[in-house]
Each structure stands twice: as structure tokens, then as C-alpha cells.
Amino acid sequence: MSTSVNILATITPKPDQVENTRQQLQTVAAASRQEPGCLRYDVFQGNRDGETTFHIVERYQDRAAVEVHGASQHFQALRERAADLLAKPWEIIFVQDVDVAL
């Protein structure tokens, strides 16, 4: 059984903060990919009921790597800016591998 940890996050920015949120997420993605134990950090943009959404697919080697990410300066900076950027709270779910191409 895999010990890796997968996270799916959905972020809904305020309408006037879409571009700023995109830039912030790209900065976090680039830094996160350099973290030890980060196996994947991809950002996608979509639309849900007329609202722009960003979806992040994360994969970490183990829980310890998730904790490193959560404590990182770049992630903490994003969390501090969330109230200014986001229209809704983040939606974060942890998922298990079922059929994953690696």
C-alpha cells in the first residue's frame, strides 16, 4: 500500500482577484515543487456556476512532506492573503490512490 498523500484543493477567488490569485498560486506551485517529498503540484483553472475556480492537485511522499509544505513560508504567505483573495473558504480533500498513472 502506498504511503503517499494526495490532496485536491479548490479555490474560488473574488472576481477582481482572479489574476492576482493565479499569480500567487503559480508562485506557490514553483516553490512547492522544490520541497523535499513533493511529488506533484499542479494548478488548473476552471469555471463553476459562472465563477472562476482554481484546482490544485498535490501529491506528497508522506505525511511528513505535507507538514513541511504546510509550514513553508510560501504556503503561509498565501494563507495570510487568502481573506483578501478568496470569495469562499478553500475546499480541501485528501484522496487515496485507486488507479493512478505515475
Helices and strands as residue ranges (DSSP letters): E 5-11, G 15-17, H 18-32, E 38-48, E 51-60, H 63-71, H 73-85, E 91-95
